[in-house]
Amino acid sequence: MSGCHINDCHYINANHQTEKRVKKVWKKMERLGLDKNRLQLAWISAAEGLQFTRKIKELEEILRASRPPRSKTAVVCWSRQEGQEGRQRGAE
């Protein structure tokens, strides 16, 4: 997630609200045993394209490293709309 630099946002306090929300999500992620690094927060202006690119590449590496190995077993998916009928599809 990215946004304007603190105190440099035309939405007045949106970046402050975003920072609070992201911190709450990080805490939830930790409680659930998820790596909080999978959600990044960076203050990047529209003029900082190189910094944005670096941040995206950094996040891509974090996500690649934390991806679980692919399973070759089938997964059964249920939905309320399908009632008791499930549909089977291969794991991705």
N, C-alpha and C positions, 0 to 999 in steps of 0.2 A: 504494500500500500504506500502510496506517496502523496505528498501534498506540498503546499507552499511552505516556505520557511516560516517559523514561528514569528509572529508580529509583522508578517509581510503577506497577508492574505486579504483579498478584497471581500471575502465572506466573513470578515471581522474575527470571529472566534472559532470557526469551523475546524481549524487545525488543532486547537486546544481540545475540542470535543472529541476529535478523532483520536488524539493521543490517549485520552482517558478510556475510550472504548477499546482501543487496541490493548492497553494494559489489562483491562478486564478479561479480554479474550485470551491473552497470554496466561493469566492465572488459571482460567478454565482449562486451557490446553495442558498445563502442567498437572492439574488435578486428574485429568483424563489419561495422563501418561503420554501425551503427544509432545513432540519436539516443538517448542515455541519458536524456534528459528524458522519454521515453515511459514510463519507469518512475519514479514519484515515491514518496518515502517521507516520511511526515508523522507526527509524534507528536501525536495529537489524542485527548482524553478524550471519553467519552460525553456529557459536559456541554457540549462545544464544537461544537454543531451548526452554528452559523454559519461557524466556521472550516472545518469539514468541507465544507460547501456551497461555500465559496470555493475550496477546494483542488480539488474535483471540477470546478468550472467552469474553473479554470486548466488542468487536465489536458485537458479537452475541447478547449480552444483550441489547446493544443500538438498534440494528435492531429489536429485538423482541418488545421492548418497543415502538418503533415508527411505527410499522406495523399497517396499518388501519384495522378495523374489516372486516371480510370476508362478502361479500354480497351474497345473495342467488338468486339474479336476474340474468337473462340471459344477455349476452353481445353480441352485433352484431358487427362483425369485417368486415371491408371493405379493400380491397386491389386493387391496379391498375390492377393487373393481372386478378382479378376476374371480372373486369368491374363493371357493376351495380349490379351484384349478390353478396349478402352478405352471410356470413355463420354465423350461430348462435351456440354458445357454452356456456356451463355453466361457471359461475364465479369460479375462483380457490380459 
